[in-house]
């Protein structure tokens, strides 16, 4: 009897059993860690100093191409403004600016959320633009991190995601967006 071979076979059998038990746990973790989980978690689990930041938004955008010969379309710059309605804390005016690479659709953005009282919340975001079947519509996914604020939002931290669709105007230099956001803010 070859001891190293038996040991190897035993470890392989043990590892396959461990994998079989870990897969459901890993699947459950991925399910709970996805952005949609915030809708189903009971409020008792959320810490006292945490506020849900979820709702809808609409915006108007303007675009400017940046070319670097010989590349005709290298980057595009976007500026936009609109309104957001957070279900748990009210209305905001939103202004933002960003830059996206034509090749992969990835970009960065900074935004300012202004409450009805005039207090600001500043964010930075990683953005991914994806085409849709309609050539005049793109899907945008943004992952925002709160970087500061004023007044009521001076000490707020947190993160949230935005999912929206942009309809390009016929001239291609502007667009209209609609979407939702979901995440949470910590007030301490």
Backbone as a chain_set.jsonl record, in Angstrom:
{"seq": "XXXXXXXXXXXXXXXXXXXXXXXXXXXXXXXXXXXXXXXXXXXXXXXXXXXXXXXXXXXXXXXXXXXXXXXXXXXXXXXXXXXXXXXXXXXXXXXXXXXXXXXXXXXXXXXXXXXXXXXXXXXXXXXXXXXXXXXXXXXXXXXXXXXXXXXXXXXXXXXXXXXXXXXXXXXXXXXXXXXXXXXXXXXX", "coords": {"N": [[0.846, -1.171, 0.0], [0.626, 2.124, -0.916], [1.415, 4.818, 0.873], [1.665, 7.705, 0.413], [-0.018, 7.933, -1.854], [-2.554, 7.094, -0.916], [-2.986, 9.057, 0.963], [-3.108, 11.277, -0.702], [-5.422, 10.642, -2.217], [-7.314, 10.599, -0.17], [-7.234, 13.285, 0.696], [-8.161, 14.53, -1.653], [-10.807, 13.497, -1.8], [-11.82, 14.524, 0.61], [-11.533, 17.267, 0.091], [-13.318, 17.569, -2.077], [-15.729, 17.111, -0.77], [-15.779, 19.23, 1.014], [-15.862, 21.346, -0.799], [-18.401, 20.862, -1.863], [-19.971, 21.532, 0.3], [-19.267, 24.171, 0.759], [-20.004, 25.57, -1.528], [-22.908, 26.145, -1.58], [-22.955, 27.968, 0.576], [-21.245, 29.996, -0.339], [-22.706, 30.8, -2.571], [-25.022, 31.802, -1.329], [-23.869, 33.925, 0.09], [-23.007, 35.562, -2.088], [-25.484, 36.164, -3.174], [-26.651, 37.649, -1.091], [-24.853, 39.754, -0.996], [-25.276, 41.158, -3.282], [-26.397, 44.144, -5.085], [-29.231, 44.298, -4.961], [-30.046, 43.269, -2.508], [-30.566, 45.047, -0.442], [-33.213, 45.754, -0.474], [-34.615, 43.715, 0.784], [-33.674, 43.205, 3.344], [-34.412, 43.069, 6.749], [-35.338, 45.945, 8.689], [-34.446, 45.95, 11.322], [-31.869, 44.947, 11.307], [-30.244, 46.899, 10.304], [-27.865, 49.263, 11.325], [-28.342, 51.826, 13.852], [-27.318, 54.361, 13.156], [-27.484, 54.445, 10.421], [-28.771, 55.299, 7.256], [-31.117, 54.492, 4.805], [-30.449, 55.005, 1.439], [-32.079, 55.39, -1.19], [-33.914, 55.466, -4.223], [-35.28, 57.371, -6.963], [-34.164, 58.94, -10.036], [-33.895, 61.633, -12.418], [-32.391, 63.102, -15.296], [-30.609, 65.562, -17.294], [-28.198, 65.613, -19.841], [-25.068, 66.712, -21.264], [-22.658, 66.32, -23.875], [-19.209, 66.05, -24.838], [-16.836, 65.331, -27.234], [-13.489, 64.03, -27.134], [-10.686, 63.937, -29.01], [-7.687, 62.357, -30.102], [-5.549, 62.514, -32.472], [-4.225, 59.685, -34.145], [-6.719, 58.756, -33.348], [-10.101, 59.031, -33.604], [-12.315, 59.106, -31.838], [-11.696, 59.209, -28.676], [-12.141, 59.822, -25.875], [-15.05, 60.81, -24.006], [-16.58, 63.616, -22.564], [-18.865, 64.31, -19.982], [-21.439, 66.332, -18.723], [-23.948, 66.99, -16.365], [-27.247, 67.462, -14.986], [-29.967, 67.235, -12.668], [-32.8, 65.818, -10.961], [-33.351, 64.098, -7.898], [-35.096, 61.733, -5.955], [-35.088, 60.623, -2.842], [-36.376, 57.962, -1.076], [-36.382, 57.771, 1.724], [-35.315, 60.167, 2.717], [-35.932, 62.434, 1.211], [-36.035, 65.071, -1.366], [-33.528, 65.881, -3.836], [-31.298, 67.997, -5.651], [-29.262, 67.2, -8.349], [-25.981, 67.429, -9.571], [-23.401, 66.731, -11.925], [-20.245, 65.634, -13.281], [-18.147, 64.019, -15.638], [-15.896, 61.602, -17.145], [-15.482, 59.403, -19.822], [-14.155, 56.503, -21.351], [-14.149, 55.673, -24.754], [-13.471, 53.157, -25.766], [-13.713, 50.985, -23.801], [-15.883, 51.776, -22.295], [-15.638, 52.506, -19.656], [-15.39, 54.75, -16.882], [-14.945, 57.754, -14.858], [-16.482, 59.776, -12.349], [-17.669, 62.749, -10.749], [-19.929, 63.967, -8.318], [-22.54, 66.05, -7.016], [-24.918, 66.159, -4.572], [-27.619, 67.997, -3.705], [-29.506, 69.012, -1.059], [-32.951, 69.936, -0.254], [-32.737, 71.834, 1.723], [-30.378, 73.018, 1.124], [-27.979, 71.851, 1.817], [-25.006, 70.023, 1.011], [-23.9, 66.933, -0.486], [-21.053, 65.263, -1.38], [-19.782, 63.143, -3.941], [-17.733, 60.554, -5.402], [-17.447, 58.528, -8.316], [-17.301, 55.348, -9.939], [-17.829, 54.436, -13.21], [-19.672, 52.532, -15.573], [-20.437, 52.17, -18.883], [-22.758, 50.649, -20.991], [-23.753, 49.296, -24.073], [-27.023, 49.041, -25.613], [-29.72, 47.288, -27.251], [-30.95, 49.241, -28.697], [-29.557, 51.742, -30.61], [-29.604, 54.374, -29.799], [-29.774, 54.403, -27.086], [-28.196, 53.891, -23.975], [-27.025, 51.877, -21.262], [-26.21, 52.644, -17.968], [-24.133, 52.079, -15.236], [-23.311, 53.054, -12.038], [-21.055, 53.407, -9.327], [-21.069, 54.893, -6.416], [-19.183, 56.682, -3.953], [-19.398, 58.352, -0.944], [-17.738, 61.32, -0.342], [-17.629, 63.573, 1.198], [-19.263, 66.488, 2.662], [-21.618, 69.132, 3.412], [-23.18, 71.031, 6.069], [-25.978, 69.289, 7.134], [-24.933, 66.983, 6.025], [-22.26, 66.886, 6.62], [-20.7, 65.018, 8.05], [-21.269, 62.602, 6.934], [-20.886, 59.322, 5.653], [-20.62, 56.66, 3.251], [-22.04, 54.563, 0.64], [-23.423, 53.957, -2.605], [-25.261, 52.57, -5.369], [-26.033, 53.411, -8.755], [-28.327, 52.881, -11.294], [-29.104, 53.457, -14.558], [-30.778, 54.511, -17.598], [-29.83, 56.078, -20.587], [-31.125, 58.173, -23.009], [-30.112, 59.17, -26.065], [-30.12, 62.333, -27.71], [-31.12, 63.359, -31.053], [-28.993, 64.789, -32.183], [-26.802, 63.774, -30.879], [-25.316, 65.104, -28.995], [-26.433, 65.546, -26.573], [-28.491, 64.211, -23.908], [-31.112, 62.361, -22.211], [-31.737, 61.094, -19.025], [-32.939, 58.396, -16.943], [-33.402, 56.707, -13.895], [-32.553, 54.571, -11.082], [-31.41, 54.567, -7.656], [-29.54, 52.994, -5.023], [-28.519, 52.245, -1.811], [-26.659, 52.989, 1.194], [-26.257, 55.423, 3.827], [-24.054, 56.515, 6.354], [-24.392, 58.211, 9.362], [-22.647, 58.93, 11.379]], "CA": [[0.0, 0.0, 0.0], [1.421, 3.334, -1.055], [0.875, 5.804, 1.81], [1.426, 9.02, -0.178], [-1.143, 7.878, -2.762], [-3.763, 7.041, -0.1], [-3.118, 10.383, 1.553], [-3.558, 12.175, -1.768], [-6.815, 10.322, -2.526], [-8.124, 11.02, 0.965], [-7.342, 14.749, 0.639], [-9.014, 14.876, -2.783], [-12.166, 13.198, -1.393], [-12.172, 15.505, 1.64], [-11.67, 18.568, -0.566], [-14.552, 17.585, -2.866], [-16.846, 17.233, 0.179], [-15.745, 20.604, 1.521], [-16.372, 22.179, -1.899], [-19.84, 20.661, -1.966], [-20.61, 22.25, 1.403], [-18.984, 25.598, 0.678], [-20.67, 26.203, -2.671], [-24.162, 26.816, -1.207], [-22.658, 29.116, 1.433], [-20.71, 31.055, -1.2], [-23.821, 31.293, -3.38], [-25.851, 32.627, -0.447], [-23.131, 35.178, 0.328], [-23.085, 36.389, -3.301], [-26.858, 36.627, -3.29], [-26.864, 38.695, -0.098], [-23.958, 40.884, -1.244], [-25.641, 41.864, -4.514], [-27.054, 45.419, -4.812], [-30.649, 44.18, -4.697], [-30.345, 42.73, -1.19], [-30.997, 46.095, 0.472], [-34.661, 45.833, -0.489], [-35.247, 42.649, 1.534], [-33.1, 43.048, 4.668], [-35.254, 43.713, 7.756], [-34.765, 47.194, 9.203], [-33.812, 45.719, 12.617], [-30.472, 44.597, 11.097], [-29.537, 48.108, 9.922], [-27.449, 50.022, 12.51], [-29.103, 53.038, 14.14], [-26.763, 55.54, 12.489], [-27.493, 54.192, 8.982], [-29.963, 55.747, 6.548], [-31.239, 53.972, 3.448], [-30.393, 56.03, 0.397], [-32.603, 54.719, -2.37], [-34.961, 56.244, -4.855], [-35.223, 57.508, -8.413], [-33.6, 60.194, -10.51], [-33.991, 62.006, -13.83], [-31.319, 64.067, -15.57], [-30.277, 66.02, -18.636], [-26.756, 65.563, -19.997], [-24.43, 67.249, -22.475], [-21.445, 65.552, -24.16], [-18.179, 66.631, -25.687], [-15.815, 64.355, -27.632], [-12.08, 64.395, -27.103], [-9.957, 63.105, -29.975], [-6.231, 62.477, -30.137], [-5.198, 61.879, -33.746], [-5.143, 59.268, -35.194], [-7.958, 58.203, -32.802], [-11.154, 60.028, -33.787], [-13.127, 59.167, -30.614], [-10.914, 58.631, -27.595], [-12.877, 60.004, -24.632], [-16.088, 61.836, -24.056], [-16.853, 64.272, -21.3], [-20.285, 64.483, -19.738], [-21.908, 67.17, -17.62], [-25.377, 66.763, -16.249], [-27.972, 67.908, -13.796], [-31.296, 66.659, -12.601], [-33.4, 65.738, -9.641], [-33.43, 62.769, -7.304], [-36.041, 61.623, -4.844], [-34.724, 59.526, -1.947], [-37.61, 57.596, -0.386], [-36.294, 57.929, 3.168], [-34.853, 61.484, 3.176], [-36.468, 63.554, 0.445], [-35.613, 65.481, -2.703], [-32.193, 66.426, -4.066], [-30.858, 68.41, -6.976], [-28.016, 66.479, -8.619], [-25.134, 67.897, -10.661], [-22.269, 65.817, -12.046], [-19.343, 65.738, -14.428], [-17.345, 62.811, -15.723], [-15.131, 61.307, -18.348], [-15.613, 57.984, -20.147], [-13.359, 56.016, -22.473], [-14.971, 55.06, -25.793], [-13.103, 51.77, -26.034], [-14.302, 50.021, -22.883], [-17.06, 52.311, -21.625], [-15.379, 52.767, -18.236], [-15.079, 56.139, -16.606], [-15.026, 58.272, -13.5], [-17.418, 60.881, -12.252], [-17.875, 63.363, -9.442], [-21.302, 64.45, -8.263], [-22.965, 66.81, -5.844], [-26.332, 66.014, -4.257], [-27.972, 69.182, -2.932], [-30.814, 68.812, -0.441], [-33.868, 71.074, -0.317], [-32.253, 72.822, 2.689], [-29.145, 73.618, 0.605], [-26.794, 71.106, 2.264], [-24.411, 69.25, -0.08], [-23.204, 65.672, -0.285], [-20.142, 65.075, -2.497], [-19.442, 61.744, -4.213], [-16.973, 60.166, -6.589], [-18.056, 57.3, -8.809], [-16.771, 54.561, -11.038], [-18.959, 54.326, -14.127], [-19.558, 51.609, -16.693], [-21.464, 52.391, -19.905], [-22.979, 49.451, -21.788], [-24.706, 49.515, -25.162], [-28.26, 48.26, -25.607], [-30.148, 46.957, -28.621], [-31.288, 50.502, -29.357], [-28.316, 52.507, -30.731], [-29.757, 55.684, -29.172], [-29.937, 54.2, -25.647], [-27.135, 53.163, -23.288], [-27.242, 51.554, -19.862], [-25.094, 53.135, -17.166], [-24.055, 51.603, -13.853], [-22.377, 53.894, -11.298], [-20.819, 53.026, -7.944], [-20.703, 56.14, -5.741], [-18.673, 56.725, -2.589], [-19.543, 59.688, -0.387], [-16.41, 61.831, 0.024], [-17.75, 64.734, 2.075], [-20.53, 67.178, 2.595], [-21.784, 70.343, 4.208], [-24.399, 71.061, 6.878], [-26.488, 68.004, 7.62], [-24.15, 65.887, 5.442], [-20.842, 67.16, 6.871], [-20.0, 63.837, 8.578], [-21.879, 61.409, 6.35], [-20.1, 58.422, 4.815], [-21.48, 55.629, 2.695], [-21.916, 54.256, -0.779], [-24.656, 53.542, -3.25], [-25.134, 52.34, -6.808], [-27.036, 54.026, -9.616], [-28.568, 52.177, -12.552], [-29.972, 54.322, -15.351], [-30.741, 54.45, -19.052], [-29.695, 57.384, -21.233], [-31.634, 58.287, -24.384], [-29.401, 60.228, -26.773], [-30.865, 63.191, -28.64], [-30.769, 63.111, -32.458], [-27.695, 65.4, -32.491], [-25.746, 63.034, -30.197], [-24.575, 65.985, -28.083], [-27.156, 65.639, -25.315], [-29.296, 63.04, -23.618], [-31.996, 62.383, -21.054], [-31.562, 59.873, -18.26], [-33.86, 57.99, -15.878], [-32.881, 55.534, -13.227], [-32.752, 54.38, -9.645], [-30.199, 54.422, -6.851], [-29.763, 52.133, -3.866], [-27.362, 52.08, -0.928], [-26.922, 53.562, 2.493], [-25.379, 56.46, 4.353], [-23.829, 56.481, 7.811], [-24.445, 59.587, 9.85], [-21.648, 59.201, 12.438]], "C": [[0.889, 1.231, 0.0], [0.784, 4.448, -0.217], [0.677, 7.18, 1.177], [0.217, 9.033, -1.103], [-2.465, 7.86, -1.999], [-4.017, 8.416, 0.502], [-3.642, 11.374, 0.512], [-5.025, 11.924, -2.09], [-7.742, 10.772, -1.403], [-8.319, 12.544, 0.955], [-8.26, 15.179, -0.5], [-10.481, 14.627, -2.445], [-12.659, 14.217, -0.362], [-12.402, 16.876, 1.011], [-12.958, 18.645, -1.372], [-15.764, 17.701, -1.951], [-16.921, 18.651, 0.749], [-16.279, 21.559, 0.449], [-17.884, 22.06, -1.996], [-20.582, 21.411, -0.861], [-20.396, 23.752, 1.312], [-19.724, 26.282, -0.463], [-21.997, 26.849, -2.295], [-23.926, 28.045, -0.318], [-22.12, 30.285, 0.611], [-21.815, 31.649, -2.068], [-24.721, 32.204, -2.548], [-25.172, 33.954, -0.152], [-23.214, 36.103, -0.881], [-24.485, 36.952, -3.484], [-27.117, 37.782, -2.327], [-26.005, 39.927, -0.36], [-24.322, 41.651, -2.511], [-26.4, 43.134, -4.181], [-28.541, 45.305, -4.481], [-31.001, 43.711, -3.296], [-30.905, 43.78, -0.242], [-32.51, 46.194, 0.546], [-35.31, 44.811, 0.453], [-34.688, 42.458, 2.941], [-33.989, 43.751, 5.684], [-34.562, 44.927, 8.374], [-34.101, 47.008, 10.562], [-32.318, 45.433, 12.488], [-29.635, 45.84, 10.809], [-29.143, 48.886, 11.173], [-28.218, 51.338, 12.628], [-28.614, 54.263, 13.378], [-26.714, 55.39, 10.971], [-28.837, 54.613, 8.386], [-29.972, 55.076, 5.183], [-31.198, 55.15, 2.493], [-30.794, 55.344, -0.89], [-33.73, 55.568, -2.94], [-34.787, 56.288, -6.361], [-34.624, 58.853, -8.787], [-33.861, 60.365, -11.999], [-32.938, 63.067, -14.083], [-31.27, 64.442, -17.044], [-28.76, 66.058, -18.723], [-26.319, 66.246, -21.278], [-23.091, 66.551, -22.627], [-20.483, 66.348, -25.027], [-17.137, 65.556, -25.962], [-14.422, 64.927, -27.44], [-11.36, 63.422, -28.009], [-8.467, 63.375, -29.853], [-5.775, 61.762, -31.394], [-4.102, 60.839, -33.563], [-6.476, 58.724, -34.656], [-9.04, 59.278, -32.843], [-12.006, 60.2, -32.527], [-12.367, 58.459, -29.505], [-11.695, 58.648, -26.286], [-14.078, 60.887, -24.898], [-16.325, 62.333, -22.646], [-18.354, 64.475, -21.183], [-20.489, 65.454, -18.587], [-23.41, 66.979, -17.562], [-25.951, 67.339, -14.975], [-29.354, 67.291, -13.838], [-31.828, 66.682, -11.201], [-33.468, 64.283, -9.208], [-34.425, 62.817, -6.154], [-35.661, 60.393, -4.039], [-35.937, 59.204, -1.078], [-37.552, 57.87, 1.11], [-35.876, 59.323, 3.623], [-35.239, 62.649, 2.289], [-35.799, 63.838, -0.881], [-34.212, 66.076, -2.711], [-32.119, 66.985, -5.479], [-29.508, 67.736, -7.176], [-27.281, 67.181, -9.761], [-23.91, 66.995, -10.716], [-21.468, 66.112, -13.306], [-18.488, 64.484, -14.444], [-16.664, 62.667, -17.063], [-15.206, 59.799, -18.573], [-14.785, 57.658, -21.376], [-14.275, 55.328, -23.478], [-14.706, 53.567, -25.939], [-13.821, 50.785, -25.124], [-15.54, 50.505, -22.17], [-16.87, 52.608, -20.151], [-15.028, 54.229, -18.036], [-15.171, 56.477, -15.139], [-15.913, 59.496, -13.508], [-17.349, 61.481, -10.858], [-19.262, 63.985, -9.46], [-21.531, 65.228, -6.977], [-24.475, 66.638, -5.72], [-26.692, 67.143, -3.301], [-29.385, 69.001, -2.384], [-31.669, 70.062, -0.581], [-33.438, 72.185, 0.644], [-30.958, 73.497, 2.228], [-27.875, 72.94, 1.073], [-26.328, 70.196, 1.135], [-23.876, 67.92, 0.416], [-22.365, 65.446, -1.541], [-19.852, 63.588, -2.676], [-18.462, 61.658, -5.377], [-17.533, 58.817, -7.022], [-17.209, 56.658, -9.888], [-17.971, 54.233, -11.915], [-18.655, 53.284, -15.205], [-20.739, 51.834, -17.628], [-21.542, 51.134, -20.763], [-24.009, 49.765, -22.87], [-25.951, 48.655, -24.955], [-28.623, 47.936, -27.059], [-30.502, 48.203, -29.42], [-30.013, 51.345, -29.438], [-28.393, 53.901, -30.092], [-29.908, 55.609, -27.656], [-28.737, 53.434, -25.109], [-27.556, 52.922, -21.843], [-25.999, 52.0, -19.088], [-25.229, 52.611, -15.746], [-22.979, 52.427, -13.168], [-22.267, 53.377, -9.869], [-20.244, 54.242, -7.226], [-20.183, 55.89, -4.337], [-18.789, 58.158, -2.107], [-18.177, 60.144, 0.117], [-16.466, 63.047, 0.936], [-19.105, 65.377, 1.948], [-20.509, 68.441, 3.425], [-23.073, 70.229, 5.005], [-24.765, 69.7, 7.41], [-25.652, 66.818, 7.143], [-22.646, 66.042, 5.684], [-20.076, 65.915, 7.325], [-20.556, 62.531, 8.028], [-20.846, 60.631, 5.54], [-21.072, 57.413, 4.213], [-21.22, 55.409, 1.228], [-23.27, 53.809, -1.308], [-24.383, 53.315, -4.731], [-26.291, 53.024, -7.528], [-27.128, 53.187, -10.88], [-29.517, 53.052, -13.352], [-29.801, 54.05, -16.837], [-30.672, 55.871, -19.579], [-30.231, 57.273, -22.649], [-30.915, 59.452, -25.033], [-30.356, 61.033, -27.649], [-30.367, 62.904, -30.053], [-29.401, 63.679, -32.816], [-26.522, 64.669, -31.832], [-24.949, 63.848, -29.197], [-25.264, 66.152, -26.74], [-27.974, 64.377, -25.118], [-30.137, 63.247, -22.38], [-31.865, 61.049, -20.345], [-32.647, 59.664, -17.218], [-33.27, 56.753, -15.224], [-33.21, 55.489, -11.755], [-31.4, 54.332, -8.956], [-30.546, 53.658, -5.588], [-28.471, 51.985, -3.082], [-27.682, 52.613, 0.442], [-25.849, 54.546, 2.914], [-25.255, 56.271, 5.849], [-23.7, 57.902, 8.298], [-23.432, 59.89, 10.938], [-20.28, 58.813, 11.987]], "O": [[1.796, 1.356, 0.823], [-0.278, 4.959, -0.573], [-0.377, 7.785, 1.374], [-0.508, 10.026, -1.148], [-3.408, 8.545, -2.396], [-5.157, 8.877, 0.539], [-4.507, 12.2, 0.804], [-5.799, 12.872, -2.225], [-8.836, 11.274, -1.663], [-9.426, 13.035, 1.177], [-9.057, 16.101, -0.331], [-11.327, 15.461, -2.767], [-13.783, 14.709, -0.456], [-13.359, 17.568, 1.36], [-13.63, 19.676, -1.358], [-16.746, 18.339, -2.328], [-18.008, 19.196, 0.939], [-17.052, 22.469, 0.75], [-18.573, 23.061, -2.193], [-21.703, 21.873, -1.072], [-21.251, 24.527, 1.741], [-20.038, 27.468, -0.364], [-22.217, 28.007, -2.651], [-24.626, 29.049, -0.451], [-22.497, 31.434, 0.842], [-21.857, 32.861, -2.278], [-25.135, 33.264, -3.018], [-25.826, 34.998, -0.145], [-23.464, 37.299, -0.727], [-24.645, 38.097, -3.906], [-27.731, 38.78, -2.703], [-26.388, 41.034, 0.016], [-23.73, 42.695, -2.785], [-26.998, 43.221, -3.109], [-29.063, 46.163, -3.77], [-32.174, 43.754, -2.927], [-31.65, 43.438, 0.676], [-33.041, 46.677, 1.546], [-36.445, 45.017, 0.881], [-35.193, 41.609, 3.675], [-34.298, 44.929, 5.502], [-33.345, 44.931, 8.557], [-33.263, 47.828, 10.938], [-31.568, 45.647, 13.441], [-28.428, 45.832, 11.048], [-30.001, 49.151, 12.015], [-28.682, 51.891, 11.631], [-29.417, 55.114, 12.995], [-25.986, 56.122, 10.301], [-29.897, 54.321, 8.939], [-28.963, 55.082, 4.478], [-31.844, 56.171, 2.725], [-29.955, 54.785, -1.597], [-34.409, 56.294, -2.214], [-34.225, 55.374, -6.964], [-34.577, 59.779, -7.977], [-34.025, 59.395, -12.739], [-32.621, 63.852, -13.188], [-31.806, 63.75, -17.91], [-28.099, 66.488, -17.778], [-27.078, 66.35, -22.242], [-22.448, 66.22, -21.631], [-20.88, 67.193, -25.829], [-16.615, 64.939, -25.033], [-14.199, 66.131, -27.565], [-11.418, 62.211, -27.797], [-8.047, 64.488, -29.538], [-5.628, 60.539, -31.394], [-3.122, 61.112, -32.87], [-7.297, 58.267, -35.451], [-8.913, 60.315, -32.193], [-12.379, 61.323, -32.184], [-12.399, 57.232, -29.415], [-11.888, 57.605, -25.66], [-14.123, 61.619, -25.886], [-16.278, 61.577, -21.676], [-19.029, 64.775, -22.167], [-19.776, 65.392, -17.585], [-24.066, 66.825, -18.592], [-25.236, 67.655, -14.025], [-29.845, 66.882, -14.89], [-31.378, 67.455, -10.355], [-33.62, 63.371, -10.021], [-34.562, 63.833, -5.473], [-35.875, 59.262, -4.476], [-36.469, 60.092, -0.411], [-38.581, 58.174, 1.712], [-36.054, 59.654, 4.795], [-34.886, 63.784, 2.608], [-35.103, 62.997, -1.449], [-33.768, 66.687, -1.739], [-32.794, 66.502, -6.388], [-28.692, 67.708, -6.254], [-27.878, 67.493, -10.791], [-23.427, 66.541, -9.679], [-21.946, 66.743, -14.249], [-18.142, 63.947, -13.391], [-16.828, 63.48, -17.973], [-15.018, 59.013, -17.644], [-14.722, 58.442, -22.323], [-15.091, 54.489, -23.097], [-15.628, 52.797, -26.208], [-14.467, 49.854, -25.605], [-16.198, 49.714, -21.494], [-17.835, 52.931, -19.458], [-14.444, 54.867, -18.912], [-15.435, 55.623, -14.293], [-16.078, 60.163, -14.53], [-17.009, 60.792, -9.896], [-19.717, 64.473, -10.495], [-20.808, 65.075, -5.993], [-25.22, 66.937, -6.653], [-26.131, 67.236, -2.209], [-30.341, 68.857, -3.145], [-31.178, 71.119, -0.978], [-33.742, 73.354, 0.406], [-30.491, 74.44, 2.866], [-26.783, 73.411, 0.754], [-27.145, 69.658, 0.387], [-23.457, 67.785, 1.566], [-22.902, 65.438, -2.648], [-19.694, 62.857, -1.698], [-18.373, 62.557, -6.214], [-18.033, 58.053, -6.197], [-16.503, 57.329, -10.642], [-19.01, 53.801, -11.417], [-17.526, 53.176, -15.682], [-21.895, 51.707, -17.225], [-20.519, 50.614, -21.21], [-25.016, 50.422, -22.606], [-25.928, 47.671, -24.215], [-27.886, 48.289, -27.98], [-30.377, 48.232, -30.644], [-29.432, 51.64, -28.394], [-27.363, 54.537, -29.87], [-30.143, 56.628, -27.005], [-28.306, 52.447, -25.705], [-28.348, 53.678, -21.28], [-24.872, 51.753, -19.516], [-26.296, 52.687, -15.136], [-21.852, 52.498, -13.657], [-23.26, 52.96, -9.272], [-19.074, 54.581, -7.406], [-20.668, 55.013, -3.623], [-18.331, 59.08, -2.781], [-17.534, 59.448, 0.903], [-15.423, 63.505, 1.404], [-19.982, 64.893, 1.233], [-19.507, 68.774, 4.058], [-23.952, 69.435, 4.67], [-23.958, 69.035, 8.061], [-25.656, 65.763, 7.778], [-21.845, 65.391, 5.013], [-18.895, 65.782, 7.003], [-20.33, 61.468, 8.606], [-20.032, 61.219, 4.828], [-22.226, 57.333, 4.636], [-20.304, 55.989, 0.645], [-24.134, 53.349, -0.562], [-23.395, 53.808, -5.276], [-27.379, 53.19, -6.977], [-26.108, 52.826, -11.466], [-30.614, 53.361, -12.888], [-28.821, 53.445, -17.273], [-31.365, 56.762, -19.086], [-29.835, 56.383, -23.402], [-31.08, 60.597, -24.611], [-31.28, 60.484, -28.25], [-29.32, 62.283, -30.234], [-28.709, 63.117, -33.664], [-25.368, 64.914, -32.186], [-23.998, 63.337, -28.606], [-24.738, 66.828, -25.856], [-28.134, 63.574, -26.038], [-29.915, 64.174, -21.601], [-31.879, 59.995, -20.981], [-33.203, 60.62, -16.679], [-32.719, 55.875, -15.887], [-34.029, 56.258, -11.25], [-30.374, 54.088, -9.59], [-31.69, 53.667, -5.134], [-27.437, 51.633, -3.649], [-28.851, 52.687, 0.823], [-24.713, 54.517, 2.44], [-26.218, 55.916, 6.529], [-22.978, 58.707, 7.708], [-23.365, 61.034, 11.388], [-19.316, 58.966, 12.737]]}, "num_chains": 1, "name": "protein.A"}
